[in-house]
């Protein structure tokens, strides 16, 4: 591996958090006790990546003819296989494919194929590839051989896929991602018989499995996965394989799970899954034995507790549950009252949350109180940096004014906190706009069609890689030019806008009636492409770079803090290619080998769903961006006109 390039990749990872942005005022989030379960981290298996492909490293070495060469037997179990070849030098590579075990001089000709040039990636983060269609190739074992006369040839990858129904499902089955944590990965195979069927198969498709780990320093090692019931493995011979390693360094771990076996039809099974696992360091320590609450005005009680850290200028996502005591017959019991959350900085050794006393009144609770299940996360990956099970909570007596003024209703200020005076002053001002927001590593997606949106402005941060939080803060900074705004967003812009509305006060909170956030092609649940792109970035060099919020697991971690009341404000659309029975259909030939149908070339329909939001429907014949087989989804004049008409401003 090229360590120089990898160092650049890590630098890019750090760069996306160092963008200078404005400092919007955080909201003080809350919700009823019934939502506490919804705000927990998703079960690990829900973050799984499903693969129908094998991504194989091409590591060239010297041969006897004085050339660089590589060969490997590849197992193909489906019909109509396709192969992608990635390398900066691929135009000077010669690829030969022959049936495994047949010598060149035995009269066996190399297999013919149709080659075409394509690209693979997300948005404008795309890598060149050569695609080889092997339409008449039967399933079996084949030798892939590459030769080149380039002395200093770069390495590359082969990606092989077919129309086989058998899939590999893999996920990180432990929650910890801090330096020193043990990280366990699980994998099993299944037959995908329909669009959403993911049922563990008891046919023992996998005979052997291992993971290839590239640590942040570029060192590579291999660790076997076992199905023997030991350590992290739940039960022997249940079809689920497990393996683990210790995360000894901070940075990105690229982990490829490789599984081989036999299908029920006796064909060779060979699949890989590509994970990128960010690992961070944490020195956070709670130095308080309890949490102290003090009234700060009206119904608001500020909660503070001590937190030791050497980190400076760092913001954290904080989550906690408020529990209080309630009469239960002749006894008393501790019951949940509300969840609380915010994005906060450590100031003078303290971190703060805010509790609205109307939650206490609505539940009829009294002392003693507790703050439970406190978790503090970073705002780049939403990794738990500190978990505290419980702390005693000392609250002041509820004021007589609060008791007399509360009528038992649910008010917006209970969910978000009090709107800042600076925003209140602009509530009735004219000049509200509809903001058009692009996505990750994007060009001017809305520019050619901006005329289809009345009273609109265009957010521009083209060709950049931002975390959801940094992206949201930039949207807010631009939005400060207007008294209010609604959003129409493409791709990551939808998630960033939802993040802004959830965590920060902005012009979104002054918008009038209508649909506040409308999005097209947003991967709210991430995309499996992110892991493959990280590997390819090592051979082509860093473009826009890795974005953890767009991975399957990263998106899940982010969503675990987005409440129902915020999701309710999103109206979203999904699209996919036109499906015709007489031809092979796709948005992008290369990404089609990795994504599960229906998909738009970047996002799978299933991962474009946002629970709690308003699904405005799915449309075929539209792809994620320009340059794909069908029209770019931002070019739909009918949908654009509808979004413009219904938008809040």
N, C-alpha and C positions, 0 to 999 in steps of 0.2 A: 504494500500500500504506500502511496505517496504521502509521507508525513507532512510535507510542506502544504499540500492541498488540504489535508485534514485539519491542520492548524488554522488554515483560512476558514474552514467550515465552522470550527469552534468560535473563531473571531466573529463570524457572521452571526452565530447564535447569540453572542453577547451583544452585538451591535444593535439588534432589534429592541433591546431594552434601554438603550442609552440615548434614544431620540429625545431632543429637547422639546417639550410640549408645555402647554399651559397647565395650570393646576386647578382643574374644576373642583367644585365643592362636592365631597362625597355625600350620598344619601345614607340615611340611617334606616336600613331595611328591616322589615319584620313581617311576620305572618302568623296565622293561627296555629295552634298545636297540631291540628289535623294534618298540616303540611310538613311537619318535622321529618316524616319518613321520606317525603319527596325530595328533601334537601340533603339527603345522605349521599355518600359516594355510591356509584353504581356497582353492582356485583361484577367481579372481574370478568366473568364469561360474557357479560353483555358488551365488553369492549373488544371482543375477538375480531381478528382479521380472517376472512375466508378466502382461500386461494384455489384457483383452478390452473395454476402455472408452476413452472420450475425456473428459478433464476439462478444461472450457473456461472461462477467466476471463471474467466478465461485468463489463466496465468501462464504467459508464454515463457518458454525456455529454449536453450540452444539444442539443435538436433545435429545428427552426423553430417548433414549436407551443409552445415554452416549457416543455416537459417534459424529463425525463431519459429517455434511450432507449439501446438497444444492439441491434445485429443482426449476425448472422454466418451464413454458409453452413456447414452441418454435413453431413458425408458419412456416410451410413448404408449398410452393405453386407449386413446380415443381416435376418432376419424378426423380427417382434414386438419392435421397439425400445422401450426404456424410457428415460425422462429423469428425473433428479433435479435439483431447483432448490434451491440453498442461498443464503440471505441473511437477515439480521435483518429486512429489509423485504419479504420475498417475498409476504406476504399482501396487500400493496398494489401488487404488480407484475401487469401483464397480459402473458401470454405468448401470442404468435401464432406458428403454424407453417404455412408454405406451401411449395409446391414452388419451388425456386430458379429465378429468371428469369421468374416470372409476376408481373405487376404487380397491385396490389390492385384496380384498376379494370378488369381484363380479364375479370371474371366468374368468377375462380377463388376459391372460398370457402376460408377458413382450415380447416385440418385439425382434425377433432374429436379429443378425447382424454378419457380418464378420469383425474381427479386424485384423489389420496389423500394424507393426511398420514402421514409416517413419521419415523424417526430413523436416523442413520448414525453408527457409531463402534464403540468397544471398551468392554466392561464398562459402567460408568456414565459414561464420557466419550463422550457422544452429542450430536450436533447435529441440530436439526430440519430436515426437508427435505419438499418436496412432490414426489410421484412422479406422473409422467404416463405412462400406458400408451397406446402408439400401436399397437394390435393389428393394424390393417388397413393400416398404412403399408408401402409397398413400398420396397425399397432404392433409393437414389438420393441426390441433393443437395437439401437443404431449407434454407430460410431460417428461422432462429429469431430472433424479434424480441421485445424486452421494452420496455415503456413504463411509466412511473410518474409521478405528479404530485408526489411527495415531492421537495422542493428539495434537501435534504441526504441523499439516499438513499445507503445503503451499497452497495458492490459485492458481487459474489457469484460463484457458480460454477454451471455446468451440467455434469452428468455424464451421458453418453450411452452406452448399451450395447445389445447385441442378442444373438441366438443364433447369430451368425456364428462359424464355426470358426477364423477367422484371428486370430492373437495377435501382440502385440509383446513382445519380450523385451529387457530392458535391464539393464546392470550397470556398476558402476564397475570399470574394467579395470586400474587402477593401485592399488598398496597404500598409498601415502603419503597421510596426512591431516593433515600438519603445515603450519603457516603457511609459505608459500613453495613448497609442493609443487605440481607440475602434476598435476591430476586429470583423468583421461580417462574418458569414458563411451562405451560401445558399445551398439549396438542392431541387432536384426534381426527379421524377421517369419517366421512359420511357420504351418502348418495343424495344429491340434490335433485329431487324429482319434480319440484315446482318452484315458483318464484321465491317463496318465503320458507320452504321446508328446510329446516336444519335439525335433523334428528340424529342423535348418536347411533352409529351403526355397530351392531354386535358381530359383524363378520370378520373382525380382526384384519382390516385392510392394511394396517401398518405392521410391518415385521421388524423394522429398526428405525430409530430416529436419533438425531443429535442436533446440537445448535453450534453455529459458528459465530463466535463473539469477537467483534473488533472494538477494543476499548478506546477511550478518548485519546490515548497516546499512539494509537495505530497498531498496537500489538494484537495478534490474532491467536485465538485458541479454540479448541473444539471440546465440547462436553456432551456426553451421551445423555439421552432421555430414556427413562425406564418405565415399564408398566408392571412393577413387581410389588406394589403396595407398601414400599418402604418410604421413609421421610415424607416428602410432600405428596407422593402418589396416594390417592385415596383408597384404591383397591387394586389388587393384582388382577391382571388379565381382563380389565374392563374396557380396553381399547383406548384409554387415555394415558398418554405418556407424559412424564414430568422430568424436569431437570433444573438445577439451580446454580447460581454463582454469586459471589460476593462483589458488590459494587465498591471497589476500593478507591476510585477516582471520581472527581467531579467532571461532568461533561456528558457528551452523547455516546451511548453504547449502541452500536449497530449489531443486532442479533438476528441471524437468519436461522430459522428452524427448517431442517431438511428431513423428510420422511420418505421411506421406501417400503414397498410391500407388494401384495398381489390382490387384484380385484376379484370379485366373485366369479368373473368369467375367465379367470386364469391369466389375465393380462398384467404386465408390470405397472405398478403404481409408484409415481415419483412426483412429489410436490414440495414446494418451499413457501415459507411465509417470511416477509421482511419486517422486522420491528425496529423502531428507533426508540430507545429508552433514555430519556434525560435523567441524570442523577445530579442532585444539588447538595451543597453542604449546609448545615444548620447549626448555629450555636445558641438558639433560642432557649431560654429558661424562664419559667414562671418564678418570680421571687416574692409573690404574695400568698398568704395563707387564706385570704378571703377577698371578695370583690366588694367595693364600697360604692353605694349609689347616692347621688346628691341631685336635688332639683336644679335645673338650669333655666327654668322658665316654663310657664304653662303646664302642660301634661308631661313634659320631658324630664326624665331622670338619667343623668350621665353615670355610666358604670365604668370604673377604672380599676385596673390591676397592674402590678409591676411586671415588667418583662426585661430581662437582661439580654443584650445582644451587642456585638461589636459592629454590626452592619449599620451603615449610615445612608441617609437619603433613600431608604428602602420602604416601600409600601407593601402591606400584607392584606390578603383577604381573610377576614375574621368571621367565624361562625360560632354561635353558642345557643343553648336552649335555656329558657327561664322556667323554673319549676317552683311551685308554691304549695302551701299546705291547705287542705280542704277538709271540712267536717264530713265524716262518713259514718253516719249513725252515732255510736258512742265513741268512736275512735277517730283518728285523723290520718290522712294519707297525703303523700307528696304526689302532685299531679302536674303534667306539663301545661304551661300557660301560653308560651309563644316561642318562636325562634327569632334570633336577631342576627344581623350580618352587616358588614360595611367593608370598605377599603380604607385602611388606616395606617398612619405612620406611628412609630414609637417616639414619643416626645417626653423628654425629661424622665426616661425610664418607665413611662406609663403608656398603656394602650387603652383606647376607649371604645365603648359601644354606647348605644342609647336605647332606653326602654321607655315606651309610652305607658303611663300608669293606667290608661284605659284598658289595656290587656289584662291587668290585674283585676280591675273592676268587673270586666265582662265575665271573668272566670270565678269571681267571688273567693279569691284565695287570700291567705294571710301568712304571716311569718310562722315558722322559719322558711326562708327561700334558699334556693340553690341555683347556681349556674352550672349546667351540665354539658358534657360532650363539646368542650371548647376545642376548635381546631383553627390553626393559623397556617395559612398557605402563602406561597410566593404568588406573584401576579403574572409570571411568565408561563408556568406550566400547571399551576394550581396543585402542586405537590404538598402534602401535609408536612410542615416543618416542625410542628409541635402539636401534640394531642394531650388534653387534660380532661380526665374523666369527670371531675366535679370540684367545685369550690363553693364554700358558704357565701351567700349573697346577703349583704346587709343593706336594707332599703329604708328610706325615711317613711314615716307615716304618710299615707295618702292625704293630700290637703283637702280641706272642707270644700274649697272652690272646685276642685276636680270632681269630687263626689256629686256636688249639686249641678254641675254643668254637663255631666255625661248622661246621655239618654239611651245608652246601650247599643248604638249603631256602630257600623264599621266605616271609618273615615280614611281618606287618602293619606292624611298626615300620620295615621297609625302605621301605614305600610311603608312610607318613604321618609318620614321626618318632616320638619317644617321647611317650606320653600324659602330660599334666601331672599332677603329684601331686594337685592340687585335684580333678581328675576321678577319679583312682584311688580317692580316699577315699570317693567316692559310688557306686562300682561295684556294691556289693551292697545299697545302701540301698533300702528299700521306697518306693513312691510314684511309680513311673514312670507316665507319661501318654501318651495319644494326642492330639497337637496338631492341631487343624483350622485350616488356614491358607488365607486368601482370596487374591485376586489384585490386579492393578493397578486402581487407581481404583474399588475394589469396596465394595459395601455388605456387609450381613451374610449372605453367601452360604450359610454353614453353619448359622446360627442356627435357622432353622425346622426343621432335621432333626438337630440335635445329639443329640437323644434316641436316635437310631438308632446312635450310637457309644458303646460302653461305656467307662467310665473315661477320658473325654475332657475336654480343655480347649480353649478357643477363643482363638486369636490375633486381636487386634483392632487394626487400623491403617487404619480405613475411609476411603475417598475420597482416598487418597494416591497419589503418584507417586514410587516409589523405584527406584533402580538395583538390579540383582540383589545387589550387594555391600551396599548400605545396608539393603535388605530382609532379607538374611541375618543381618546383625548385630542387627537388631531381633528376629528370631526367636530368636536366641541369647540376647539379653537377657531375653526372656520365659521362655525355656527354663531359665534359671538358677534359677527357682523350683522346679524338679523335679530329682530325681537323674538321671532319664533320660526320653527321649521318642522316639516315632516320629511320623511326619507323614502326614496325609491332606491333600492340597493341591488347590486349584482354580486354574486359569489360571497367572499368573505365579508364584504361590506354589510351584508345583512346581519351577520353575527356581531360585527363591531358596533353597529347601530343599536342592536339589542343590549349589548354590554353597556353602551353609553346610557341608554334609558334606564337600565337597572341600577347602575352604581353611581352615577353622577347627575347633578342638576345641570340642565342645559335648556336651550331653546325648544327642545322636544317637549318639555313640560309646559310650555306656553302655547303649543299648537292648538288650533281650534278643532272643530268637529271634523270627522273623517278618519281615514285609515292612517295611523301614525307611522308605522314602519311596513313597507311592502318590499318583498325581496324575490329575486329570481335566481335559481341555481345556487342557493347557499348551502354548503355542506354542514348543516347544523350538527350532524353526528360524525363529521370528519370524512376522510377519503383514504382508502387503502393505498393510493398512489404515493403517499408521503414517504413510506418506508423504502420503496423502490427508488424514489428520487434522491434520497440521501446517499444510497450506494452509488448511483450514477454521478452524483456531484463529486465524488472522490476521483473519478477518472476524467471528467470533463472540466473540473474546476468549479468554483462556487459561482452561481449566478445570483438569483434572489436568495437562495439558501433555505435551510430547513425551517419549518414553522410548526412548532409542537401543537399549537391550538387547532391545526387542520388535520392532525392524525386522529385515528379512531379513538384511542385512549385519551389523548389530550382534549378532544372535544367533549368527551364524556365527563372528564374532571371539571371542565369549565361549566358545563350544563348543570352540574350538581349544585351550583349556587344561584341558578336563575329561577326566580319564583314564578308562580302561576300568574300573578297579576301583571308581570312584565311580559310573559309569553303571550298573554291574551291580546296584546297590542300589535302583534305581528300577523300580517297576511302574507302567505308565501305561495310561490308557484314552482313547479318542477317541470322539466322537459326531458325528452329522449329522442333518439333517431327515428326516422320512418322505418317501420318494419314491413317488408314485402316478402311474400313467401317464396318468390323465385330467385332471390339473390341473397348474398351474405351482406348483412346490414350492420352499420356501425356509425359512430360519430368520428372517432379517430381509430384507425386500424390498430395502432400500437396499444393504446390504453384499453381497447376492447378485450385484449388478451388477459387483462388483470381484473377489470371491473365486472361486476355481475349485472346482467340486464334486468330491467331497463336502466340505462345510464346516459349521461349527456356528454361523455368524453372526459369528464373530470369528476363528476359526482353521481353516485348511484341514487336512484329514486328513493330507495329505502332509507338512505342516510341523509337525504334532503328533508326528511320529516322533522317537525318540531312539535312535540307533544304540548298541548295547551294552547297552541296558536291556531289560526284559521287557515286551513288548507284550501286554497283557491283553485286547485285542480292541476292535472298533469296534461301536457300537450306534446304530441309527437311531431317529428319533422323539424326539431330545433335542437341545436347543440350548444355547448357551453360558450364557445368563443368563435371569432372569425377564423377561417381557414380550415374548419372541419367540414364533414361531408354535407351536412344540412345547414340551414340558415342559423346564424348566431341568435341565441335566445333574446338578446337585448333588441333585436331588430323587429320584433312583432309589433307592428303599428297598432293593431286592434287592442292588444293587452296594454301597450303603453298609453293609449288614449284612455282606457278604462282606469288605469292606475292614476293618471293625471286627474281625471274627473273625481275620483273618490278620495284623493289624498288630503290629509290634513296639512295645514300650512301655518 
